[in-house]
Amino acid sequence: MSSEILTEKPVIKQAICVTMPASGNPIKIQDTEVANFLPLINGSLITWINCTVEDVNKDAEKVSVLFGFEPHLVPTLLSGHLASYEDLGTNLGLMMPAVTVDKLELEINPLLILLRKNLILTVHSEKVQRLVRFSRYADTFLKKIPPELPWNDRLSVVLTRIIDEDNEKNFEGLRSIEEHGDRIAKELLDPTTPRALLGVEIYNMKHALINYLDILWASLDVINSLRYGDAEIITDDQKLLEKFGLLAGDINRHIALSEHMSGVLASGLEVLQSIYNNQLQVLNNRMAFVLTWLTILGTAILVPNTLATIFGSPFSLGTGDVTWYVTLLIVSTIISTWLAYFWIKKKGLIPTRVD
């Protein structure tokens, strides 16, 4: 982004600053003029600033530069797919996915988390409803952090809490998908439900699960980078690093659950295909049943019809021949019908059940 654009004022819809001074009580203020937060950062033990901007792609870099972050940090993060991690030594940047699920439609927006000494800056758009709960008691949370902790330990404590809240919101998306899956299972039990509609719904749900799994894997990659990346800004304390391990464990459990649901859906598609095959087999059996009896009837008619054609020739047949002639037609019809039925039944060509 050019220097001219960086000098433009970012469009900030809402901003909150929670800071813990070196002495005294925490301070929490809300102001759309984020420049007013700058004096609070200097000399504080730790400060968290949350900015809601109009457009992350345009405004996030401007906000980050205002608070002393490297200009290319935000563009590098935004160039990643779903989630990204960038360590610049004195600056550390994360892009975490913020997911909302409407039925089976997934909307993914970036949540930027920028860290430097004694400061955590989170930037996101209005579409991202995150960190609302944390912002309510952030001052109390910061107050409970022991002031004697090293500055990177304090940052790590707040960072784990922010990532945890983002993950919890993302996990709600899986619950929404599960509820939709329960409705599909109910429709599968209803024989009147159109099978074509079920096939589309199962596919859409499986597609949503695949996208959701991509999001979870991307989040897990970032957390593993925090655990094993050995960044200067992140703590070296093993107990605090274990909290990142707990976050990774939560994501792994949801990955396993999502993969299990995907397997169940695959089984559902197989069941649906079996239903189609059974319906097709029933139709084929009915057609075979009808064709078999048509064959028998055709044979029954063919023999007497042939005899009638023969005796219809100009032979010397009088009225006295009616009795044996009619008897011949009747007997030939019965015998030909029985022979056709006996042969077809012996060959097993008559279905015992049409279903």
NORGI-V50109 format. One record per residue. N is the residue number from 1. RES is the residue in three letters. SS is DSSP state (H for helix, E for strand, C for the rest). D_CENTER is the distance of its C-alpha to the mean C-alpha in whole Angstrom. Layout:
n:N res:RES ss:SS d_center:D_CENTER
n:N res:RES ss:SS d_center:D_CENTER
//
This chain:
n:1 res:MET ss:C d_center:34
n:2 res:SER ss:C d_center:38
n:3 res:SER ss:H d_center:40
n:4 res:GLU ss:H d_center:41
n:5 res:ILE ss:H d_center:37
n:6 res:LEU ss:H d_center:37
n:7 res:THR ss:C d_center:40
n:8 res:GLU ss:C d_center:39
n:9 res:LYS ss:C d_center:38
n:10 res:PRO ss:C d_center:34
n:11 res:VAL ss:C d_center:32
n:12 res:ILE ss:E d_center:31
n:13 res:LYS ss:E d_center:30
n:14 res:GLN ss:E d_center:31
n:15 res:ALA ss:E d_center:32
n:16 res:ILE ss:E d_center:32
n:17 res:CYS ss:E d_center:35
n:18 res:VAL ss:E d_center:35
n:19 res:THR ss:E d_center:38
n:20 res:MET ss:E d_center:40
n:21 res:PRO ss:E d_center:43
n:22 res:ALA ss:C d_center:46
n:23 res:SER ss:C d_center:48
n:24 res:GLY ss:C d_center:47
n:25 res:ASN ss:C d_center:44
n:26 res:PRO ss:C d_center:41
n:27 res:ILE ss:E d_center:40
n:28 res:LYS ss:E d_center:38
n:29 res:ILE ss:E d_center:38
n:30 res:GLN ss:E d_center:36
n:31 res:ASP ss:C d_center:37
n:32 res:THR ss:C d_center:36
n:33 res:GLU ss:C d_center:38
n:34 res:VAL ss:H d_center:37
n:35 res:ALA ss:H d_center:40
n:36 res:ASN ss:H d_center:41
n:37 res:PHE ss:H d_center:39
n:38 res:LEU ss:H d_center:41
n:39 res:PRO ss:H d_center:44
n:40 res:LEU ss:H d_center:42
n:41 res:ILE ss:H d_center:40
n:42 res:ASN ss:C d_center:44
n:43 res:GLY ss:C d_center:45
n:44 res:SER ss:E d_center:42
n:45 res:LEU ss:E d_center:41
n:46 res:ILE ss:E d_center:37
n:47 res:THR ss:E d_center:36
n:48 res:TRP ss:E d_center:32
n:49 res:ILE ss:E d_center:32
n:50 res:ASN ss:E d_center:28
n:51 res:CYS ss:E d_center:29
n:52 res:THR ss:E d_center:27
n:53 res:VAL ss:E d_center:27
n:54 res:GLU ss:C d_center:27
n:55 res:ASP ss:C d_center:26
n:56 res:VAL ss:H d_center:24
n:57 res:ASN ss:H d_center:25
n:58 res:LYS ss:H d_center:29
n:59 res:ASP ss:H d_center:30
n:60 res:ALA ss:H d_center:28
n:61 res:GLU ss:H d_center:30
n:62 res:LYS ss:H d_center:33
n:63 res:VAL ss:H d_center:33
n:64 res:SER ss:H d_center:32
n:65 res:VAL ss:H d_center:36
n:66 res:LEU ss:H d_center:37
n:67 res:PHE ss:C d_center:36
n:68 res:GLY ss:C d_center:38
n:69 res:PHE ss:C d_center:35
n:70 res:GLU ss:C d_center:35
n:71 res:PRO ss:H d_center:34
n:72 res:HIS ss:H d_center:32
n:73 res:LEU ss:H d_center:30
n:74 res:VAL ss:H d_center:27
n:75 res:PRO ss:H d_center:27
n:76 res:THR ss:H d_center:27
n:77 res:LEU ss:H d_center:24
n:78 res:LEU ss:H d_center:22
n:79 res:SER ss:C d_center:23
n:80 res:GLY ss:C d_center:20
n:81 res:HIS ss:C d_center:17
n:82 res:LEU ss:C d_center:14
n:83 res:ALA ss:C d_center:17
n:84 res:SER ss:E d_center:20
n:85 res:TYR ss:E d_center:23
n:86 res:GLU ss:E d_center:27
n:87 res:ASP ss:E d_center:30
n:88 res:LEU ss:C d_center:33
n:89 res:GLY ss:C d_center:36
n:90 res:THR ss:C d_center:37
n:91 res:ASN ss:C d_center:33
n:92 res:LEU ss:E d_center:30
n:93 res:GLY ss:E d_center:27
n:94 res:LEU ss:E d_center:23
n:95 res:MET ss:E d_center:20
n:96 res:MET ss:E d_center:17
n:97 res:PRO ss:E d_center:14
n:98 res:ALA ss:E d_center:14
n:99 res:VAL ss:E d_center:11
n:100 res:THR ss:E d_center:11
n:101 res:VAL ss:E d_center:9
n:102 res:ASP ss:E d_center:11
n:103 res:LYS ss:C d_center:10
n:104 res:LEU ss:C d_center:7
n:105 res:GLU ss:E d_center:8
n:106 res:LEU ss:E d_center:7
n:107 res:GLU ss:E d_center:11
n:108 res:ILE ss:E d_center:12
n:109 res:ASN ss:E d_center:15
n:110 res:PRO ss:E d_center:17
n:111 res:LEU ss:E d_center:19
n:112 res:LEU ss:E d_center:23
n:113 res:ILE ss:E d_center:25
n:114 res:LEU ss:E d_center:28
n:115 res:LEU ss:E d_center:31
n:116 res:ARG ss:E d_center:34
n:117 res:LYS ss:C d_center:37
n:118 res:ASN ss:C d_center:37
n:119 res:LEU ss:E d_center:35
n:120 res:ILE ss:E d_center:31
n:121 res:LEU ss:E d_center:29
n:122 res:THR ss:E d_center:26
n:123 res:VAL ss:E d_center:25
n:124 res:HIS ss:E d_center:22
n:125 res:SER ss:E d_center:22
n:126 res:GLU ss:C d_center:23
n:127 res:LYS ss:C d_center:19
n:128 res:VAL ss:C d_center:18
n:129 res:GLN ss:C d_center:19
n:130 res:ARG ss:C d_center:20
n:131 res:LEU ss:C d_center:23
n:132 res:VAL ss:H d_center:25
n:133 res:ARG ss:H d_center:25
n:134 res:PHE ss:H d_center:27
n:135 res:SER ss:H d_center:29
n:136 res:ARG ss:H d_center:31
n:137 res:TYR ss:C d_center:32
n:138 res:ALA ss:H d_center:32
n:139 res:ASP ss:H d_center:36
n:140 res:THR ss:H d_center:36
n:141 res:PHE ss:H d_center:34
n:142 res:LEU ss:H d_center:35
n:143 res:LYS ss:H d_center:39
n:144 res:LYS ss:H d_center:38
n:145 res:ILE ss:C d_center:37
n:146 res:PRO ss:C d_center:41
n:147 res:PRO ss:C d_center:42
n:148 res:GLU ss:C d_center:44
n:149 res:LEU ss:C d_center:41
n:150 res:PRO ss:C d_center:40
n:151 res:TRP ss:H d_center:39
n:152 res:ASN ss:H d_center:36
n:153 res:ASP ss:H d_center:35
n:154 res:ARG ss:H d_center:35
n:155 res:LEU ss:H d_center:32
n:156 res:SER ss:H d_center:30
n:157 res:VAL ss:H d_center:31
n:158 res:VAL ss:H d_center:29
n:159 res:LEU ss:H d_center:27
n:160 res:THR ss:H d_center:25
n:161 res:ARG ss:H d_center:25
n:162 res:ILE ss:H d_center:23
n:163 res:ILE ss:H d_center:21
n:164 res:ASP ss:H d_center:20
n:165 res:GLU ss:H d_center:20
n:166 res:ASP ss:H d_center:17
n:167 res:ASN ss:H d_center:15
n:168 res:GLU ss:H d_center:16
n:169 res:LYS ss:H d_center:15
n:170 res:ASN ss:H d_center:11
n:171 res:PHE ss:H d_center:11
n:172 res:GLU ss:H d_center:12
n:173 res:GLY ss:H d_center:8
n:174 res:LEU ss:H d_center:7
n:175 res:ARG ss:H d_center:11
n:176 res:SER ss:H d_center:10
n:177 res:ILE ss:H d_center:7
n:178 res:GLU ss:H d_center:10
n:179 res:GLU ss:H d_center:12
n:180 res:HIS ss:H d_center:11
n:181 res:GLY ss:H d_center:11
n:182 res:ASP ss:H d_center:15
n:183 res:ARG ss:H d_center:16
n:184 res:ILE ss:H d_center:15
n:185 res:ALA ss:H d_center:17
n:186 res:LYS ss:H d_center:20
n:187 res:GLU ss:H d_center:20
n:188 res:LEU ss:H d_center:20
n:189 res:LEU ss:H d_center:23
n:190 res:ASP ss:C d_center:25
n:191 res:PRO ss:C d_center:27
n:192 res:THR ss:C d_center:27
n:193 res:THR ss:C d_center:23
n:194 res:PRO ss:C d_center:23
n:195 res:ARG ss:H d_center:22
n:196 res:ALA ss:H d_center:21
n:197 res:LEU ss:H d_center:19
n:198 res:LEU ss:H d_center:17
n:199 res:GLY ss:H d_center:16
n:200 res:VAL ss:H d_center:14
n:201 res:GLU ss:H d_center:12
n:202 res:ILE ss:H d_center:11
n:203 res:TYR ss:H d_center:10
n:204 res:ASN ss:H d_center:8
n:205 res:MET ss:H d_center:6
n:206 res:LYS ss:H d_center:6
n:207 res:HIS ss:H d_center:6
n:208 res:ALA ss:H d_center:2
n:209 res:LEU ss:H d_center:2
n:210 res:ILE ss:H d_center:5
n:211 res:ASN ss:H d_center:5
n:212 res:TYR ss:H d_center:4
n:213 res:LEU ss:H d_center:7
n:214 res:ASP ss:H d_center:9
n:215 res:ILE ss:H d_center:9
n:216 res:LEU ss:H d_center:10
n:217 res:TRP ss:H d_center:13
n:218 res:ALA ss:H d_center:14
n:219 res:SER ss:H d_center:15
n:220 res:LEU ss:H d_center:16
n:221 res:ASP ss:H d_center:18
n:222 res:VAL ss:H d_center:20
n:223 res:ILE ss:H d_center:21
n:224 res:ASN ss:H d_center:22
n:225 res:SER ss:H d_center:24
n:226 res:LEU ss:H d_center:26
n:227 res:ARG ss:H d_center:27
n:228 res:TYR ss:H d_center:28
n:229 res:GLY ss:C d_center:29
n:230 res:ASP ss:C d_center:32
n:231 res:ALA ss:C d_center:32
n:232 res:GLU ss:C d_center:36
n:233 res:ILE ss:C d_center:34
n:234 res:ILE ss:C d_center:32
n:235 res:THR ss:C d_center:34
n:236 res:ASP ss:C d_center:36
n:237 res:ASP ss:C d_center:36
n:238 res:GLN ss:H d_center:34
n:239 res:LYS ss:H d_center:34
n:240 res:LEU ss:H d_center:32
n:241 res:LEU ss:H d_center:30
n:242 res:GLU ss:H d_center:29
n:243 res:LYS ss:H d_center:27
n:244 res:PHE ss:H d_center:25
n:245 res:GLY ss:H d_center:24
n:246 res:LEU ss:H d_center:23
n:247 res:LEU ss:H d_center:20
n:248 res:ALA ss:H d_center:19
n:249 res:GLY ss:H d_center:20
n:250 res:ASP ss:H d_center:17
n:251 res:ILE ss:H d_center:15
n:252 res:ASN ss:H d_center:16
n:253 res:ARG ss:H d_center:15
n:254 res:HIS ss:H d_center:12
n:255 res:ILE ss:H d_center:11
n:256 res:ALA ss:H d_center:13
n:257 res:LEU ss:H d_center:12
n:258 res:SER ss:H d_center:8
n:259 res:GLU ss:H d_center:10
n:260 res:HIS ss:H d_center:12
n:261 res:MET ss:H d_center:10
n:262 res:SER ss:H d_center:9
n:263 res:GLY ss:H d_center:13
n:264 res:VAL ss:H d_center:14
n:265 res:LEU ss:H d_center:12
n:266 res:ALA ss:H d_center:14
n:267 res:SER ss:H d_center:17
n:268 res:GLY ss:H d_center:16
n:269 res:LEU ss:H d_center:16
n:270 res:GLU ss:H d_center:19
n:271 res:VAL ss:H d_center:21
n:272 res:LEU ss:H d_center:20
n:273 res:GLN ss:H d_center:22
n:274 res:SER ss:H d_center:25
n:275 res:ILE ss:H d_center:25
n:276 res:TYR ss:H d_center:26
n:277 res:ASN ss:H d_center:28
n:278 res:ASN ss:H d_center:30
n:279 res:GLN ss:H d_center:31
n:280 res:LEU ss:H d_center:32
n:281 res:GLN ss:H d_center:34
n:282 res:VAL ss:H d_center:36
n:283 res:LEU ss:H d_center:36
n:284 res:ASN ss:H d_center:38
n:285 res:ASN ss:H d_center:40
n:286 res:ARG ss:H d_center:41
n:287 res:MET ss:H d_center:42
n:288 res:ALA ss:H d_center:44
n:289 res:PHE ss:H d_center:46
n:290 res:VAL ss:H d_center:47
n:291 res:LEU ss:H d_center:48
n:292 res:THR ss:H d_center:50
n:293 res:TRP ss:H d_center:52
n:294 res:LEU ss:H d_center:53
n:295 res:THR ss:H d_center:54
n:296 res:ILE ss:H d_center:56
n:297 res:LEU ss:H d_center:58
n:298 res:GLY ss:H d_center:58
n:299 res:THR ss:H d_center:60
n:300 res:ALA ss:H d_center:62
n:301 res:ILE ss:H d_center:63
n:302 res:LEU ss:H d_center:64
n:303 res:VAL ss:H d_center:67
n:304 res:PRO ss:H d_center:69
n:305 res:ASN ss:H d_center:68
n:306 res:THR ss:H d_center:69
n:307 res:LEU ss:H d_center:73
n:308 res:ALA ss:H d_center:73
n:309 res:THR ss:H d_center:73
n:310 res:ILE ss:H d_center:75
n:311 res:PHE ss:H d_center:78
n:312 res:GLY ss:C d_center:77
n:313 res:SER ss:C d_center:79
n:314 res:PRO ss:C d_center:83
n:315 res:PHE ss:C d_center:84
n:316 res:SER ss:C d_center:87
n:317 res:LEU ss:C d_center:85
n:318 res:GLY ss:C d_center:87
n:319 res:THR ss:H d_center:87
n:320 res:GLY ss:H d_center:88
n:321 res:ASP ss:H d_center:85
n:322 res:VAL ss:H d_center:82
n:323 res:THR ss:H d_center:82
n:324 res:TRP ss:H d_center:81
n:325 res:TYR ss:H d_center:79
n:326 res:VAL ss:H d_center:77
n:327 res:THR ss:H d_center:77
n:328 res:LEU ss:H d_center:75
n:329 res:LEU ss:H d_center:73
n:330 res:ILE ss:H d_center:71
n:331 res:VAL ss:H d_center:72
n:332 res:SER ss:H d_center:70
n:333 res:THR ss:H d_center:67
n:334 res:ILE ss:H d_center:67
n:335 res:ILE ss:H d_center:67
n:336 res:SER ss:H d_center:65
n:337 res:THR ss:H d_center:62
n:338 res:TRP ss:H d_center:63
n:339 res:LEU ss:H d_center:63
n:340 res:ALA ss:H d_center:59
n:341 res:TYR ss:H d_center:58
n:342 res:PHE ss:H d_center:59
n:343 res:TRP ss:H d_center:58
n:344 res:ILE ss:H d_center:54
n:345 res:LYS ss:H d_center:54
n:346 res:LYS ss:H d_center:55
n:347 res:LYS ss:C d_center:53
n:348 res:GLY ss:C d_center:50
n:349 res:LEU ss:C d_center:49
n:350 res:ILE ss:C d_center:49
n:351 res:PRO ss:C d_center:45
n:352 res:THR ss:C d_center:46
n:353 res:ARG ss:C d_center:43
n:354 res:VAL ss:C d_center:41
n:355 res:ASP ss:C d_center:38
//
